[in-house]
Amino acid sequence: MNKILAATDGSEHGLAAVVTGAGCAERLGGTLELVTVVEVLLLPPAYAPPGLEPSDFEPDIVTDARARVEEQAKQAGVEGATVHVRSGFAAPLIARTAEEEGADLLVVGAYQEPSIARTLVGSTAERVLRLAHVPVLVASQPRDGAFRRVLAAIDLSRQSRQVLETARAIAEADHADLRVLYVLEPLPMMLLEAAVYNESEHRRHAREQMESILEDAGLMSGTAVEARMREGESGHEILEETQDWDADLIVMGTHGFGFFDRLLVGSTSLYVLRHGHRATLIVPPPAREE
């Protein structure tokens, strides 16, 4: 991860992204750049108040936005970092800037208050997650120090390899403990009734798949990585493991964990973001899967 882009709107949770991004850049040996988006209200001419021309006051808004970001960079100890100021809609422009600048990691802030965090749907952070083609680290609070325990949650898909590689890169840079988790979800009743189901065989097959993925990622040769399998609803079990182990970073993919979870319940990654209140790194699917 040679280039890290932190997105901020000048607010407190934007500062969390800047501070966290600065710490990651230092530990990963990369460079940090910042982006902020000015969402200037553009009214159709027929509805604009007399004499109101957005183009007249936009330069002042841009100047003010840049000043706020530069002040946050100073607070984070990265004074002089490149600042990109864009005008338009925040989420697509943040994602586009990450792509245009060749960022390897995008850092965004999240609300710390539980009541606000649970309304993440429709927020800039969620829209960025849906649009970005690079891993997105959602920082719930400013963190300039190393992560101590990294939990990589995989779903046995092809995306699992990228999740593991990203988690390993962070863990190695931070000298953190790395644990891999797979959640074996219960099969839907309709499938249980339609087929001969052997519970122990189902567990054995899942564990073999997990071990195969770990071996393919080169994580089976040593004892530094612990692999665990839990049973239940993925989002709940991931957060239970996070709490039990006291992980301070969760790394996972964008996909839901299980076909019916994606169709009926929603994204497991969003569930973890809304209820976990931990730093969470979301890895996008390989380009061929998009």
C-alpha positions in Angstrom: 0.0 0.0 0.0 2.1 2.8 -1.3 -0.5 5.6 -1.5 -3.2 6.3 1.0 -6.0 8.7 0.5 -8.0 10.1 3.5 -11.3 11.7 2.8 -12.6 14.4 5.2 -15.3 17.1 5.3 -13.5 19.0 8.0 -15.7 17.5 10.8 -14.7 15.4 13.8 -15.2 12.1 12.0 -13.3 13.5 9.1 -10.4 14.2 11.4 -10.6 10.5 12.5 -9.9 9.6 8.8 -7.0 12.0 8.5 -5.3 10.9 11.7 -5.9 7.2 11.0 -4.7 7.6 7.4 -1.6 9.4 8.6 -0.7 6.6 11.0 -1.3 3.9 8.4 0.9 5.7 5.9 3.7 6.0 8.3 3.6 2.4 9.4 3.1 1.0 5.8 5.9 3.2 4.4 3.5 5.0 2.0 2.4 8.5 1.2 -0.7 10.2 2.4 -3.0 12.5 0.4 -6.2 14.2 1.5 -9.5 14.8 -0.4 -12.4 17.0 0.5 -15.6 17.7 -1.5 -17.4 20.9 -1.6 -21.1 20.2 -2.3 -22.2 23.6 -3.7 -25.9 23.9 -4.1 -26.7 24.2 -7.7 -30.2 25.6 -8.3 -32.0 25.7 -11.6 -32.0 29.3 -12.8 -35.8 29.5 -12.4 -35.6 28.7 -8.7 -32.5 30.7 -7.8 -33.1 33.8 -5.6 -32.4 37.0 -7.4 -28.7 37.8 -7.5 -27.7 34.3 -6.3 -24.9 32.9 -8.4 -23.1 29.9 -6.9 -20.1 30.7 -9.0 -19.7 34.0 -7.1 -19.3 32.4 -3.7 -17.8 28.9 -4.6 -14.2 30.1 -4.6 -14.6 31.3 -1.0 -16.2 28.0 0.0 -13.3 26.1 -1.7 -10.7 28.2 0.1 -12.4 27.7 3.4 -12.6 23.9 2.8 -9.0 23.7 1.9 -8.0 25.6 5.0 -10.0 23.3 7.3 -8.3 20.2 5.7 -4.9 21.7 6.0 -5.6 22.5 9.7 -6.6 18.8 10.2 -3.4 17.7 8.4 -1.4 19.9 10.8 -3.2 18.2 13.8 -2.4 14.8 12.4 1.3 15.7 11.9 1.2 15.6 8.1 1.4 19.3 7.4 2.2 19.8 3.7 0.3 16.7 2.5 -1.3 17.0 -0.9 -4.9 18.2 -0.6 -7.4 17.6 -3.4 -10.5 19.8 -3.3 -13.4 18.8 -5.5 -16.8 20.3 -6.1 -19.9 18.2 -6.6 -21.4 15.1 -4.9 -19.1 13.7 -2.3 -19.2 9.9 -2.6 -18.6 9.5 -6.3 -15.9 12.2 -6.3 -14.1 10.6 -3.4 -14.2 7.2 -5.1 -13.1 8.8 -8.4 -10.2 10.7 -6.8 -9.0 7.4 -5.3 -9.0 5.8 -8.7 -7.5 8.8 -10.5 -4.7 9.2 -8.0 -3.9 5.5 -7.9 -4.7 5.1 -4.2 -4.1 1.7 -2.7 -6.2 2.4 0.4 -9.0 4.9 1.0 -9.8 6.0 4.6 -13.1 7.5 5.6 -14.5 8.5 8.9 -17.6 7.1 10.7 -19.8 8.6 13.4 -18.9 7.4 16.8 -22.4 7.8 18.4 -24.2 4.5 18.2 -27.6 6.1 17.4 -26.0 7.9 14.5 -23.8 5.0 13.3 -26.9 2.8 12.9 -28.3 5.3 10.4 -25.3 4.7 8.1 -27.6 3.8 5.2 -27.6 6.7 2.7 -24.5 8.3 4.3 -21.5 9.3 2.3 -19.5 6.5 4.0 -21.8 3.8 2.7 -22.0 5.2 -0.8 -18.2 5.4 -0.9 -18.1 1.7 0.0 -20.4 0.8 -2.8 -18.5 2.9 -5.4 -14.8 2.5 -4.5 -12.6 0.0 -6.3 -9.9 0.0 -3.6 -10.0 -1.2 0.0 -11.8 1.3 2.3 -10.9 1.7 5.9 -13.8 3.1 8.0 -12.3 4.8 11.0 -14.7 5.1 14.0 -12.2 7.2 15.9 -8.8 8.8 15.4 -6.0 6.3 15.6 -2.4 7.0 15.0 -1.0 4.0 16.7 -0.6 0.4 15.4 -3.4 -2.1 15.4 -2.8 -4.9 17.9 -5.2 -7.6 16.8 -6.5 -7.9 13.2 -9.5 -10.2 12.6 -10.0 -11.3 8.9 -13.5 -12.5 8.3 -13.7 -14.6 5.1 -16.7 -16.3 3.3 -14.7 -18.9 1.3 -15.3 -17.0 -2.0 -12.6 -15.9 -4.4 -12.6 -12.6 -2.6 -11.3 -14.3 0.5 -7.8 -14.3 -1.0 -7.8 -10.5 -1.3 -9.2 -10.1 2.2 -6.4 -12.3 3.7 -3.7 -10.5 1.7 -4.9 -7.1 2.9 -5.2 -8.3 6.5 -1.8 -9.8 6.4 -0.2 -6.6 5.0 -1.7 -4.5 7.9 -0.8 -7.1 10.5 2.8 -7.4 9.3 3.2 -3.6 9.2 1.8 -3.2 12.7 3.4 -6.4 14.1 -0.2 -7.3 15.1 -1.7 -10.7 15.9 -3.8 -12.0 13.0 -6.8 -14.3 13.3 -8.9 -15.7 10.5 -12.6 -16.3 11.0 -15.1 -18.2 8.9 -18.8 -18.3 10.0 -20.7 -21.4 9.0 -24.3 -20.3 8.6 -27.2 -22.6 9.0 -28.7 -23.8 5.7 -32.2 -22.6 4.9 -35.0 -25.0 5.9 -36.1 -25.5 2.3 -32.7 -26.8 1.5 -32.5 -29.0 4.6 -35.8 -30.6 3.7 -34.9 -31.0 0.0 -31.6 -32.9 0.5 -30.0 -35.4 2.7 -28.0 -33.3 5.2 -25.2 -34.6 7.3 -24.3 -31.9 9.8 -20.8 -33.3 10.7 -20.0 -33.7 7.0 -21.1 -30.1 6.3 -18.7 -28.9 9.0 -15.8 -31.0 7.8 -16.2 -29.8 4.2 -16.3 -26.1 5.4 -13.2 -26.5 7.4 -11.4 -28.2 4.5 -12.3 -25.3 2.3 -11.1 -22.7 4.8 -7.8 -24.6 5.2 -7.4 -24.7 1.5 -7.9 -21.0 1.1 -5.4 -20.3 4.0 -2.8 -22.6 2.3 -3.3 -20.9 -1.0 -2.7 -17.5 0.7 0.5 -18.9 2.3 -0.9 -18.7 5.8 -0.6 -22.3 6.8 3.1 -22.6 7.1 3.6 -21.0 10.5 1.9 -20.6 13.8 1.5 -16.8 13.8 -2.0 -17.0 12.2 -4.9 -18.6 14.1 -7.9 -19.8 12.2 -11.3 -20.3 13.8 -14.8 -21.4 12.6 -18.0 -20.3 14.3 -21.6 -21.3 13.6 -24.5 -18.9 13.4 -25.5 -15.7 11.7 -22.4 -14.1 10.2 -22.7 -10.5 11.3 -23.5 -11.5 14.9 -20.7 -14.1 15.1 -18.1 -11.7 13.7 -18.9 -9.2 16.3 -18.9 -11.8 19.0 -15.5 -12.9 18.0 -14.3 -9.3 17.8 -15.5 -8.8 21.3 -14.2 -12.0 22.8 -10.7 -11.5 21.2 -10.8 -7.7 21.6 -9.8 -7.2 18.0 -9.3 -3.5 17.1 -9.5 -4.0 13.3 -11.9 -6.1 11.3 -11.0 -6.9 7.6 -13.7 -8.3 5.4 -15.2 -8.3 1.9 -18.1 -6.3 0.5 -20.2 -9.4 -0.1 -22.7 -10.7 2.3 -21.9 -14.0 4.0 -24.3 -16.4 2.3 -26.7 -16.2 -0.6 -29.9 -15.7 1.4 -28.2 -13.1 3.6 -27.5 -11.0 0.6 -31.0 -11.3 -0.8 -33.1 -11.0 2.3 -31.2 -9.5 5.2 -28.7 -7.2 3.6 -24.9 -6.9 3.6 -23.0 -8.4 6.5 -20.3 -5.8 6.1 -22.9 -3.0 6.7 -24.2 -4.9 9.8 -20.7 -5.0 11.2 -20.1 -1.3 10.5 -23.4 -0.3 12.1 -23.1 -2.4 15.2 -19.4 -3.0 15.7 -18.0 0.5 16.3 -14.5 -0.8 15.5 -12.2 0.2 12.7 -13.3 -1.9 9.7 -11.4 -2.4 6.5 -13.7 -3.4 3.6 -12.1 -5.1 0.6 -13.8 -4.8 -2.8 -14.3 -7.8 -5.1 -11.8 -8.6 -7.8 -12.5 -6.7 -11.0 -13.6 -9.8 -12.9 -16.4 -10.3 -10.4 -17.9 -6.8 -10.8 
